[in-house]
Amino acid sequence: MNNESFYWGAATSSHQVEGNNHNDWSEWEKANADRLANDAQKRQWPRHLSEGSPSPLERSNYVSGRACEHYTRFSEDFDIAKNLGHNAHRLSLEWSRIEPEEGVFNEEAIGHYREVVQALRARGIEPFVTLWHWPLPLWLRDKGGWKNADNVRYFVRYVEKAVSALGPDVTFWITLNEPLVYTKISYLEGRWPPQEKSYISYLRVSRNLIKAHKKAFGVIKRLQPASQVGIAHNMSFFEADKSHVINGFLKWFGEWRKNFGFLNAIADYQDFIGFNYYSSYVVNLNFDKVKTEQTTDMGWAIYPKGIYLMLTRLKKYRKPIYITENGLADAKDEKRAQFIDEHIFWLKKAIADGADVRGYFYWSLLDNFEWSDGFWPRFGLVAIDYLTQERSIRPSALIYKSIIEKADMRRVGPEGGK
């Protein structure tokens, strides 16, 4: 595989960048913003984060509002991506825009997304389109959301409508984004909408998402037999401490729950594996994230080797792999360039050792609304001034561009790799 056939880019999701969405998340934000801001008051914040705009101490941080105005400024943002050397871009469709009322499809919104996809094509950028990236239309929320198995049919109907409309311009479809992150935080921990803390509901929603993917896969392949269909799955490498025999079992359980259970369930219903990588774990009577000297603004350990260790585990599926998300919150842009370089070094080593990796998408192209954390985490290659909506290309984005230009995905060791 040479660099021309490898997909380089960044990712976004509709609710996090578009602005002015109306769905279960936007309603939840308004109802919980005061509580989240009050909770933030109990933490110690570095000055460069606490004095940001918006600040994590302010209510406005937790309401997506106009976000990055990407809905109206997508052409400008795609020009930036093109100038940064990207030949692919991962985006998502907003179901609540396309079907704001049950069975009522908004042709204007569908036309907008058709224009978005064609704008990428016009710039020589391959679109990877995610059909569901967490928010739900209000009418579906009121029917029980993903907990109601009958609602799977509504997702299938939406998929059929979207793929029929955009299909001629899209080859790569991602049905679901991080389904087990959603089920864990929403239904096990009860922190995200609908804030239900129930193991039974967690299992039910997980099962319904598996069913939704399988049925959506069938619809997409019927409408577009040559399309490539998968999910974007958040996975982590687990290493067991050998001091306790039980750690081996815990490692197996952690891998099954977070990594392989969902993949095994859809094994015959995916053309590729979308791998989102952010963390790895050491299992020692508990699941503790790997501790490293370098951490992100969110306190996440930076452990690039984990992407290699996990990719070697994924070889058994004999499917093409795309890194559909990998990134960090770094408001000062002090660690991002090294972060990207070292992850790509280990990515290339995985390819050299037989992993069929065909693309890398940094998270995210733009600073954006990071769910219950709000605006303060700065993940973007492009900085957003939320007061003026001005875009500023960060130095790390130019280093990523240089890596793309120099990378040869047939050998190990990009410039600066360790």
Order of alpha helices (4+ residues) and beta strands (2+ residues): beta-alpha-alpha-alpha-alpha-beta-alpha-alpha-beta-alpha-alpha-beta-alpha-alpha-beta-beta-alpha-alpha-beta-beta-beta-alpha-beta-alpha-beta-beta-beta-alpha
